[in-house]
């Protein structure tokens, strides 16, 4: 396994966003990986930040829907619509 180190000067929310984004990207790539937050990270805070992302919806949003909903309708993604 190889290792990369990134040092950041960011607040707790930005840190959680970056850690979660790295985890999501690695999951999308599908390789064997480990994301190891630094010693100051609090797992509950990382989880709470992760939970804020769930407010994004493929089905609902503003007047035209979320960017995901607009893209799905435009590109005929095959994602079945409910309702």
C-alpha positions as CSV (number, residue, x, y, z in Angstrom):
1,X,0.0,0.0,0.0
2,X,1.2,3.5,-0.8
3,X,0.7,6.6,1.4
4,X,0.1,10.3,0.7
5,X,0.1,13.1,3.3
6,X,-1.7,16.4,2.9
7,X,-1.4,19.1,5.5
8,X,-4.2,21.7,5.7
9,X,-5.0,24.9,7.6
10,X,-8.8,24.7,7.7
11,X,-11.6,24.8,10.2
12,X,-13.3,21.7,11.6
13,X,-16.1,21.7,9.0
14,X,-13.8,22.1,6.1
15,X,-11.6,19.4,7.5
16,X,-14.6,17.0,7.8
17,X,-15.7,17.9,4.2
18,X,-12.2,17.1,2.9
19,X,-11.9,13.8,4.8
20,X,-15.4,12.8,3.7
21,X,-14.7,13.8,0.1
22,X,-11.5,11.7,0.0
23,X,-13.4,8.8,1.4
24,X,-16.2,9.2,-1.2
25,X,-13.7,9.5,-4.1
26,X,-11.8,6.4,-3.0
27,X,-15.0,4.4,-2.7
28,X,-15.9,5.5,-6.3
29,X,-12.5,4.4,-7.6
30,X,-13.0,1.0,-5.8
31,X,-9.4,0.4,-4.6
32,X,-8.1,-0.9,-1.3
33,X,-7.7,2.2,0.9
34,X,-7.7,3.6,4.4
35,X,-8.6,7.2,5.3
36,X,-7.0,8.0,8.7
37,X,-8.1,11.3,10.2
38,X,-5.5,13.1,12.3
39,X,-5.5,12.8,16.1
40,X,-7.6,16.0,16.6
41,X,-10.5,14.7,14.5
42,X,-13.6,13.6,16.4
43,X,-15.5,10.8,14.6
44,X,-18.9,12.0,15.8
45,X,-18.1,15.4,14.2
46,X,-17.1,13.8,10.9
47,X,-20.3,11.7,11.0
48,X,-22.4,14.7,11.7
49,X,-20.9,16.6,8.8
50,X,-21.5,13.5,6.6
51,X,-25.1,13.5,7.6
52,X,-25.6,17.1,6.4
53,X,-24.9,15.9,2.8
54,X,-28.0,13.7,2.9
55,X,-30.2,16.8,2.5
56,X,-29.5,16.6,-1.3
57,X,-32.3,14.9,-3.1
58,X,-32.5,13.5,-6.6
59,X,-36.3,14.1,-6.6
60,X,-36.9,17.4,-5.0
61,X,-35.3,20.8,-4.7
62,X,-35.9,24.3,-5.8
63,X,-38.2,25.4,-8.7
64,X,-36.4,23.1,-11.2
65,X,-35.1,20.6,-8.6
66,X,-31.6,20.0,-7.4
67,X,-28.8,19.9,-9.9
68,X,-28.9,16.1,-9.7
69,X,-32.6,16.1,-10.5
70,X,-32.2,18.4,-13.4
71,X,-29.3,16.3,-14.8
72,X,-31.3,13.1,-14.4
73,X,-34.3,14.5,-16.3
74,X,-32.1,16.0,-19.0
75,X,-29.9,13.0,-19.6
76,X,-32.5,10.3,-19.1
77,X,-30.4,8.5,-16.6
78,X,-32.7,5.6,-16.2
79,X,-33.3,6.4,-12.6
80,X,-36.9,5.6,-12.0
81,X,-39.0,8.5,-10.7
82,X,-41.3,8.1,-7.8
83,X,-44.6,9.8,-7.4
